[in-house]
Amino acid sequence: MSYVPKYTINEKIKSNLQDIERLKNNIRGSRILPEAEASIRLRASVESVHSSTSIEGNPLNANEVRAVITSDKILNKEEYAEIEVQNYKNALDYIDKRRHGSSEITLEDILELHRIITDRLLDKTRNGKIRKNPVYIENQNHEILYTAIDAEKVESALNELLSWVSESQFSIHPAIIAAIIHFRIAAIHPFSDGNGRTARALTSLFLALNQYDCNGALVLDSYYASDRKAYYTILQLLCGKNYAFSVKSNLTPWLEYFTDGFLTSLHVLDAEIRMINLAITDKDAASLSREDQDIISYVSKFGSISISDAEEILPEVSRRSIQRRLKRLVDEGYLDLVGETREAKYILKKAKN
């Protein structure tokens, strides 16, 4: 029995795909300086790890995540949260190495990503192993919301998905295939735990193998994390009450959601590349510090930043220092100040024509 997803490429999805191609090509054609690339890739790793693990409830903030993944050891070996973060960073490292190999994802890739993601978090009988028991997703009242496929059918369902991906790689846009991979892993729920992180990592692997992840700089997980309710709602709606329902679902709404997120993430990356390159190439401008880059990245993603917003993303920096930093970014032509006093916001400086 072969798997054939049901969906329609409507005008919204078609428009998103066209814009994705345009922006991706713009980014690929950009002259990204080595200093900028190193900064962007580190930021992408921190953001992806923080976003994907926070979706599952990991309590570490972005600065704590950065500290964990840039350290050679777990800061506190008893902390589940820190191990979870380090594991996801290791999964991204696996993807980075794997991008230079075969262009097709395999069952071994799925199992290896899960093994890395759940290392030291699951016992050896479940770490990197397809589940042997039924899976039921419950709400807080222990009511069953979703019943996954029977355990003995998981491997067959995964192989059917991989066969479809292999057959479709040259006829269907990579963003569409990536979206369906993500949805199907969530629906199959092949493991006893770690399914969401594995689904997101496998999606990233497919995009990397097909040169659609901007060399590791594209972060889709932040889009899901920015509105966890919307992310889970669309997945739950299309998965329905059980696996049989998910197989028959029309995935068009999910493809709209996924391509919206893909396009949004490309816009954020494009703005970040332009701003960091400007800082490096402009001899009259001081180099952007990590805190400057955090501010610019936030503005790129959310459109503006207030002093209160900046205090949240830079908890170790005093309010007075933040005010001076924002003023300097305005003076040096990176940001514009709009609004009055308490309602003042900082936005990206509009490029001159």
C-alpha positions in Angstrom: 0.0 0.0 0.0 1.5 3.3 -1.1 1.1 6.7 0.6 -0.3 9.6 -1.5 -1.0 12.8 0.4 -4.1 14.8 -0.4 -3.7 18.6 -1.0 -4.2 21.4 -3.5 -1.7 24.0 -4.6 -4.0 27.0 -4.3 -3.2 30.6 -5.2 -1.9 31.4 -1.7 0.5 28.5 -1.7 1.5 29.2 -5.3 2.3 32.8 -4.4 4.2 31.7 -1.3 6.3 29.3 -3.3 7.1 32.0 -5.9 8.2 34.4 -3.2 10.2 31.6 -1.5 12.1 31.0 -4.7 12.8 34.7 -5.2 14.0 35.3 -1.7 16.1 32.2 -1.6 17.8 33.1 -4.8 18.4 36.7 -3.4 20.0 35.2 -0.3 22.1 32.7 -2.3 23.3 35.5 -4.6 24.2 37.7 -1.6 27.9 38.3 -0.8 27.9 36.9 2.7 31.2 37.8 4.3 32.9 35.0 6.4 32.5 37.1 9.6 28.8 37.5 8.9 28.3 33.8 8.0 29.8 32.7 11.3 27.6 35.0 13.3 24.5 34.1 11.4 25.1 30.3 11.7 25.7 30.6 15.5 22.6 32.6 15.9 20.6 30.1 13.7 21.8 27.3 15.9 20.8 29.1 19.2 17.5 30.1 17.8 16.6 26.8 16.3 17.6 24.9 19.5 15.8 27.3 21.8 12.6 27.4 19.6 12.3 23.7 19.0 12.9 22.7 22.6 10.7 25.5 24.0 7.8 24.2 22.0 8.0 21.1 24.1 8.2 23.1 27.3 11.9 23.5 27.9 12.3 26.4 30.3 15.8 27.7 29.3 15.8 31.2 27.7 17.9 32.1 24.6 20.9 33.2 26.6 20.9 30.0 28.7 20.6 28.0 25.5 23.6 29.8 24.0 25.6 29.1 27.2 24.8 25.4 27.0 25.5 24.8 23.3 28.7 26.8 23.2 30.1 24.9 26.2 32.0 21.6 25.9 30.0 20.1 28.7 26.6 20.1 30.4 26.6 22.9 32.9 24.6 20.7 35.4 24.5 17.0 34.6 21.3 16.6 36.5 19.4 19.2 34.4 17.1 17.5 31.9 16.5 20.9 30.2 20.2 21.4 29.5 20.7 17.8 28.2 17.7 18.3 25.9 19.2 21.5 24.5 22.6 20.0 23.9 21.1 17.0 22.2 19.1 19.2 19.8 22.3 21.1 19.0 24.0 17.7 18.3 21.1 16.9 15.9 21.8 20.1 14.0 25.5 19.2 13.9 24.5 15.8 12.4 22.4 17.6 9.8 25.3 19.8 8.9 27.6 16.9 8.4 25.0 14.8 6.6 24.3 17.6 4.0 27.4 16.5 2.1 26.3 12.9 1.7 23.4 11.2 -0.2 20.5 13.5 -1.0 17.8 11.1 0.1 16.6 10.8 3.7 16.5 7.2 5.0 15.0 5.3 7.9 18.5 5.3 9.4 18.4 9.1 9.4 15.2 9.1 11.3 16.4 6.6 13.9 19.8 8.4 14.3 18.2 11.8 14.7 15.9 10.4 17.4 18.8 8.6 19.1 20.7 11.9 19.2 17.7 14.0 20.4 16.8 11.6 23.2 20.4 10.6 24.3 20.5 10.3 28.1 16.8 11.2 28.2 15.3 7.8 27.3 16.6 4.3 28.2 18.4 2.2 25.6 15.3 0.2 24.8 13.6 3.4 23.5 16.5 5.7 22.4 16.7 5.6 18.6 14.2 2.7 18.5 10.7 2.5 17.0 8.2 2.2 19.7 6.8 -1.2 20.6 3.7 0.0 22.4 0.5 2.0 21.5 0.6 5.8 21.8 -2.3 7.9 22.9 -2.1 11.7 23.2 -4.2 12.9 26.2 -5.3 16.3 27.5 -4.9 17.5 31.1 -8.1 15.6 32.0 -6.6 12.4 30.6 -9.1 12.3 27.8 -7.7 10.8 24.6 -7.2 13.3 21.9 -5.3 11.2 19.4 -4.6 7.5 18.8 -1.4 6.9 16.7 -0.9 4.0 14.3 -0.4 0.5 15.8 3.2 -0.1 16.8 3.7 -3.0 14.5 2.7 -0.8 11.5 5.1 2.1 12.3 8.1 1.0 10.2 5.9 0.2 7.2 4.3 3.7 7.4 7.7 5.4 7.6 9.0 3.4 4.6 5.8 4.4 2.6 6.6 8.1 3.5 10.2 7.7 2.4 9.2 6.0 -0.9 6.8 8.9 -1.6 9.5 11.4 -0.9 12.0 9.6 -3.2 9.4 9.4 -6.0 8.4 13.1 -5.6 11.8 14.8 -5.2 12.0 16.0 -8.8 8.4 16.8 -9.4 7.2 18.5 -6.2 8.6 21.7 -4.7 10.9 20.9 -1.7 8.9 23.2 0.6 5.8 21.1 0.0 7.7 17.8 0.5 9.3 19.2 3.7 5.8 20.2 5.0 4.4 16.7 4.4 7.4 15.0 6.0 6.8 17.2 9.1 3.1 16.4 9.2 3.5 12.7 8.6 6.1 12.1 11.3 3.8 13.9 13.8 0.9 11.8 12.7 2.7 8.4 12.7 4.3 9.2 16.1 7.0 6.6 15.6 8.6 6.9 19.0 7.6 6.8 22.7 8.9 10.3 23.2 10.7 13.0 21.2 8.4 12.9 18.1 8.0 16.7 17.7 11.7 17.4 17.9 12.4 14.5 15.5 9.8 15.8 13.0 11.3 19.3 13.0 14.9 18.0 12.8 14.0 15.6 9.9 12.3 18.5 8.1 15.5 20.5 8.5 17.6 17.6 7.2 15.4 17.3 4.0 15.8 21.0 3.3 19.5 20.8 3.9 19.9 17.9 1.5 18.0 19.9 -1.1 19.9 23.2 -0.6 16.8 24.9 0.8 18.0 25.7 4.3 20.4 28.6 3.2 23.4 26.5 4.4 22.0 26.1 7.9 21.1 29.7 8.4 17.3 29.3 7.9 15.3 28.8 11.1 11.8 27.5 10.7 11.3 26.5 14.4 11.0 30.1 15.6 7.9 30.5 13.5 6.2 27.5 15.2 7.4 28.7 18.6 6.1 32.2 18.1 2.6 30.9 18.3 2.6 27.4 19.7 -1.2 27.4 19.9 -1.6 27.9 16.2 1.1 25.3 15.5 -0.6 22.6 17.6 -4.1 23.6 16.5 -3.4 23.1 12.8 -1.6 19.7 13.4 -4.4 18.5 15.7 -7.1 19.6 13.3 -5.6 17.6 10.4 -4.5 14.6 12.5 -8.1 14.3 13.9 -8.8 11.7 16.5 -6.7 8.9 15.0 -4.1 7.9 12.5 -6.7 6.7 9.9 -8.2 10.2 9.9 -4.8 11.8 9.4 -4.1 9.7 6.3 -7.3 11.0 4.6 -6.9 14.6 5.6 -6.7 17.3 3.0 -3.3 18.9 3.9 -3.9 22.2 2.0 -4.3 24.3 5.3 -1.1 22.8 6.7 0.8 23.7 3.4 -0.5 27.3 3.7 0.7 27.5 7.3 4.1 25.9 6.5 4.8 28.0 3.4 3.8 31.1 5.3 6.3 30.2 8.0 9.0 29.4 5.4 8.6 32.8 3.7 8.5 34.7 7.0 11.8 32.9 8.1 13.4 33.8 4.8 12.4 37.5 5.2 14.0 37.5 8.7 17.2 35.9 7.4 17.4 38.3 4.4 17.2 41.3 6.7 19.8 39.9 9.1 22.3 39.3 6.3 21.9 42.8 5.0 22.3 44.4 8.4 25.3 42.3 9.5 27.1 42.7 6.2 26.5 46.5 6.4 28.1 46.5 9.8 31.2 44.7 8.6 31.7 46.5 5.4 31.0 50.0 6.6 34.4 51.3 7.9 32.8 54.2 9.7 30.5 51.9 11.7 31.5 50.0 14.8 31.2 46.2 14.6 28.0 44.9 15.9 28.2 43.2 19.2 26.3 40.1 20.1 23.7 42.3 21.9 23.4 44.6 18.9 22.8 41.6 16.7 20.2 40.2 19.1 18.3 43.6 18.9 18.5 43.7 15.1 17.4 40.1 14.8 14.4 40.8 17.0 13.4 43.9 15.0 13.8 41.9 11.8 11.4 39.2 13.1 8.8 41.3 14.9 9.0 44.6 13.0 9.9 46.8 16.0 11.4 46.7 19.5 10.7 48.8 22.6 13.1 49.3 25.5 10.9 46.8 27.5 11.3 44.3 24.7 15.0 44.8 24.7 15.2 44.2 28.5 13.5 40.9 28.0 15.9 39.6 25.4 18.9 41.1 27.1 18.2 40.4 30.8 21.9 40.8 31.8 22.1 44.4 30.4 20.9 47.4 32.4 18.1 49.6 31.2 20.4 52.5 30.9 22.9 50.6 28.8 20.1 49.4 26.6 18.9 53.0 26.0 22.5 54.0 25.0 22.8 51.0 22.7 19.5 51.7 20.9 20.5 55.4 20.5 23.8 54.3 19.0 22.1 52.0 16.6 19.9 54.9 15.5 22.9 57.3 15.2 24.8 54.7 13.1 21.9 54.2 10.7 20.7 50.7 11.6 17.4 51.7 13.3 14.8 54.5 13.2 13.0 55.8 16.3 9.3 56.2 16.0 6.7 57.3 18.5 6.8 59.3 21.7 8.5 58.6 25.0 6.8 55.6 26.7 5.4 54.3 23.4 8.6 54.8 21.5 9.6 51.9 19.2 12.7 51.2 17.1 12.3 49.9 13.6 14.8 48.9 10.9 16.2 51.8 8.9 14.7 52.0 5.5 17.2 51.4 2.7 17.8 54.4 0.5 17.0 53.9 -3.2 
